[in-house]
Amino acid sequence: MKLLYVLIAACILVLTATAYTFPAAAGSDELKLVSSFEGGERCSAGPYDVLVLSGSYREMGRQYGSLMKDELLAVYDVVTENAIKNGYAVEELHNEVAVSCEFQPKRMKEIYAGMAETSGLTEEDIRVIYYGPVIYLCGGVSCSFLAAWGDYTPDGMVVLSRNWDLSDSASVFDPYYVLVVYNPSDGSNGVATFGPAGTRPETLMNSEGLFIANDNDGGSGGYLTMNDRPDLISEFFRFMLDYSTLKQLDAGIMATRTDTGWIVNAAGPEEAYSYEETVWEIKRRDGNGIIAATNHFADPAWNFAGMPAENSLVRYNNLFSLADKSKGSIDASEMMNIRDILIDDGGARFLHYNLGGYGYSTDHQVVFVPETRELRIRVLDSDWQKVELATLFKS
């Protein structure tokens, strides 16, 4: 996995046929059917593509590959052309990502196989796309998480949000964003992912109202990588398929050793947690109606001597300050308001911000209410879009 981890290290050191309808609301349009293939459907929700897939994992892969063929081909071209420009042969990428995908669950590999059957790409190409943004991007630390419940929300329900922050070079992937809803026929949970077509999902929800996402740890967990362990982020899809309660998800996270340092954020209808992970140890942070995470380990039990990156600490404190100001009123709309605020204005959102010599932006945002499965999505500085996930899950 040498090439892939060299590339990752370089980034760290410098990233049915009837249309579904929703209740009329601001930022919520009718989900319109665009095309269908073998039981899978491609729809549009405002400016965003939505895939609703069902069947076996191979069948869902075939649906994905056909319905998003043009986007998958485009993402593959973006990634490989950039690698060639930087002196790497496509064959090198194929070899390295094959090693990285070795420990992935069989169900994921079946999806790849199905995608290859209908997209015009090989399974090796699909794996390159999967790790595309990791290979492509450079920049500083990224992402943030905020969840509120209890006294912080009008009805006590959990309302959570996630920013996926990347260098501005990531905007090349923005035209290919898709919300994908998997409805497997084997009895597993339905799973929804949001990100560029075919790429490693880092923002996931399931039909039972569970949520999981990651933040870069900013080096808090060290830079050691264990090549004999699965890529932790790839395990998220398995977690969402298999776990139906936050208690189960918590047990799964705590029992899974990471391959490298990460911050993992998880939530269910009752509360939320943040996990700070090194290759040797996991510490779980709880909250009293509020929890936030940015890009440093915040649990004082780590007893670190150094200070976190300034922008991480600023965003972390800003999120708590904004949540306290809105205590008792944080519903989905108020959470979006909090997440609209730029870092220079006391928030946690980047927009073409100079970070480590790179332009940096919050590339996508999510607000999710686990109890109702109400989802709001946004890419860069476009408008927020409401999607009722509960209507798209078939399990």
N, C-alpha and C positions, 0 to 999 in steps of 0.2 A: 504493500500500500504506500510505498515511498513517495511516488509522484503526487498522489492525492493529498497526502499529509504535508508534503512540501508546499503545495498550493494553498492548503488551509492555513498552514503556519504563516505563509507570506501575507495572507489576508489579515490574520490576527495581529501580526506585528505592525502593520501599517495603520470577511463576511459569508304515464300511459298516453294514448294519442290525444286525449282531451287536455286542454290547457288548464293548469292549476290556477286558482285565483286567490287573492288575499283580500281581507277587508280593506276598504279605502282608507288611506291615512297618508299624512305627509311623508314623503320619501318612500312610499310603498306603491308600486305599480302592479298591474296584473302580470302574473307569470305566464309568458306567452310561449307556446310551442314553436320551435324553429325547425327541428328535424327529428327523426327517430330512426333507430336501427336495432333490429333483433330484440325489441322490448326495452331498450334504453332510449332516453329522450334528452334532447338538447333544448333548453328553454332560455329565455332572456328575462331578467329581472332588472328593469331600467337598463343601465349600460353594461350590466354584468351577465356573463354566460353562466348557466346553471345546468349541470348534468344530473339526471336522475337515473341511476343504474340499478339493475336487479338481475338476480340469477346466481349461478355459480361464479367463482372468482375468475375463471377463464372467460365465462360469458360476459361478465362486467368489463373485463379488459378489452374484449372484442368491441363492445359498445363504445367504450372510451376511445379506443383507437380509431374507429370509424367516424364518430361524431366530432372529434377534435383533431382529425388528421392534419389539417393545414397548420394548426397552431403547434402541434407536436413537431412537425417538420421544421417550422420556423424556429422554435426553441433549440432544436438540435443544430441548426445552421448557426445560430448566434453563439452557442457554446463552442462548437468545433472550430469555427472561423477565428474566434478569439484565442483558442488554444494554439492553433497553427501560427497565428500572428506572434505568439509568445514563445515559439520555438518547440512546441510539443506536437508529435505526430498523433493522428486520431487513433492509431493502433495502440499507442501508449495509454491513452484515455480508456480504451476498451479493456485493456489488461488490468489497469489499476482499479477501475470501478467494479470489475468482476470480483476482485478480491474483497472490496468493501461490501459488496452485496452477498458475500458467501453465507453469512450467518442470518440473513433475513428469513422470516417465516415463509413456509411453502405457499401460503395464501397470497402473499405479495408477489412471489415469483409467478404464480398462475396469472395474476393480473398483467404482469409484464408480458407473459407469453401471449395472452389474448390481445393485448395492444399491438404486439408485433404482427399478428395475423391479419390485421385490418388497416394498419397505419402506413404501410410501405416502409417501415423501419424494422431493423432486426432487434432481437432481445438485447444485444450488446448496445445498440443505439439507445434503446429505452433506458438502460442503466446510466448511460452518459447524461441523458436528460434529467434523470432522477437527481443526480448530484450536480446538475448544471450551475445553479447559483453559487454553490460552494466553490466550484472550479473557477467561475468567472469573476467573482467579486473580490475587491480589496477594500479595506477601511478599518475603522476603529470598532469599539464595542457597541452593542446594539440591543434594542428591545426593552419593553417595560410591561408591567402587569399591575392592575389595580382591581380589587374585588371588594364589594361592600354588601352588608346584610344586617339583620337585626335592627338596632336603633338608627343605623345609617340610611335605611331605605324606608319608603312610606309604608310598605306592607310586610317588612321583615325579610322579603325574598332576596336571594343572592342576585346581584347584578355585577357582572365582571367585564373587564376590558383588557385588550392586548394591543400594543403597538409593535410592529415589526419594522425595525429601523435598519436601513442599509445605505451604503454609499450611493450617490446619485447615478452611478453607472448602472445600478439595478433597474433604472427606468426602462431599459431596453426590454425587460420582461413584462412590463405593465400591460401591453396590449393582449397578453395571453393569459390573464388571470381568469380563474374559473372556480366556482363553488361546486364541488362534486359530492353527491349524496349516493353512498353505496348501500343497497338493500340486499344483503346476501341471503341466499335461499337455504343455508345450512342451519338456521336458527340463531346465528350470531346477531349481535346488536347492529342496527344501522349506524353508519359512520359518515360524518360530513367533514370535508377538508376544504381549506381555502388557500390558494396560492397559484403561482404560474403553472400552466398545463404541464403535467407529467413530472413535476419536480417534487423533491422530498417535502411532504406536508409537515409544517411546524405549528399549525393552528388547527386543532381537531376537536370535534364535538360528537356525541353519540345520541341515539334515540332514547336513552335513559336520562339524559340531561347532564351527562358528565362532560368535562372540558379538560384539555391538556395543551400546553404550549411550553416553549422554552425561551430562556434569555441567555445570551452569552454571559459568561461569568467574569469577564474582564480580567482573567488571569488569577482570580481568587483561588481557584481550585488547582492551580498549577498548569503546566503545559504537557505533562506526561500523557501519552496515548497508549492504551493497551490494545494492540492489534489482534489479540486473541479473544476479544469480546465483541458482541454485536454493537453496531452504531446505536446509541441510546435513543436518538430521535426516531430512527426506523422502528423502534419498539412501540412508539406511541400508537400506531395503527392497530397493532395487536391488542394493546391495552383497551382501546375503545371497542374493538370487536368483542372482547371477552369479559369485560367488567361492567356490572350494572349498578353498583352502588359506590359511593365515595369510599366507604370502608374497604371494599375490594380493591379499588384503584390505589388507595393508599398502601395496602399490603403489597400490591404488585410493584409499585415504584420503590418501596423500601427494600424489597427483595431482589431488585435488579441493579447490579453494579454497573456504573457508567464506564464507557470506554475512555472518556476524558472529562475535564471539568465542565459542568453545566449548572444552570439554575432551571429547575422544572416547576411550573406552576399548574396546579390542578384544582378543580372545583366541582361541586355537585349542587343539587337543590338546597342543601342545608348549610354549607360553609365552603371555605377555600383554604388551601395550604400552599406554601412555597417550600421547595426542597433545594438545599444547597449541597452539591455533590462533587466530591473528589473521587479519584479511582479507588480510594481506601475507605471512605466514610460518607454517610449521608446524614444531614441534619434537617429536620422538618420544622419550619416556622408556622405557628398558628396565629390567628388574629382574634381580637375581641370586636367583631363586627366590621373590621377593616384590615386589609393586608395589601402590601405593595412590594414590588420587586423591580429592580433595574439591573445593573450589571456589576454588582459586587455582593459578596457574602455579607449579610447584615446581622447574622446571629453572633452576639458577642462571645459565645462559647468558643469560637474559632481562635480568639485571642491573637489576631493578626497585629503585627507591629506597624505595618504600613497603612497609608490612607488609600481609599478607593479613588478611581479617576474622578476628577471634579464634576464632570457633567453627570456622572452616575449618581453621585451623592446629591447634587442639586435636584435632579429629576425625582429621586426617591423622596426627598423632603417636600418638594412641590406637590407631589401626589397626595401625601398625607395632609398637607395644609389645605389643598383644595377640597379634599373629602371632608375635613372637619368643618369648613365653611358651608358645605352643602349637607351636613349631617341631618338625617331625617327626610331628605327630599331626593336622594339619589335613585331615581328610576332610570330606565334606558335613555330617555331624552337628556336627563341631567348628566348622566355618565358621558354621553356624546359631547355635551358642552364642556365638561372637564377635559376630555381628550382633544378638543379643538384648540386648546390653549398652547401656544408655542413656548418653548423653553425660555426664551428671552422675556416672555410675558408672565412667567411664573408657572408654566405648565411643564409638560414632558414630551411635547411633540417637536420633532425636527422638520424644518422645511428649508432645504438648501443651506444648511448650517455648516460652518467650517469646523470640522472635527479631525484633528490630526493631519491637516493639509488636504483633506478630501471634502468635497461637497457631500452633505449627509441629509437624508430625509426619512420621515416615517413613511415607508413604502405601502404598508397596508395596516388597517385598523379593524378591530372587531369589538362589538359590544354584544354580550350574550346573557340571556336570562334563563338559567337552567330549568327552572320549574315549568316555564311555558314553552321553552325552545325558541323563543323570539330572538332573532339574530339581526344585527345591523353590521354592514360591511362598507368599507371605503378603501379605495386605492389612491395613494398620494393626496392630491388636493381636490379630488372629485367630490361629488355629493355623497352623503350617506344613503344607503339603500337598505330597506327593511325586507327581510325574508322570514316567513313563518316555517321554520324547519319541521315543526310537528306535522305539517300537511304533506311533507315530502318523504318522511320515514314511513315505511310500510310494515315495520315489525311492531 
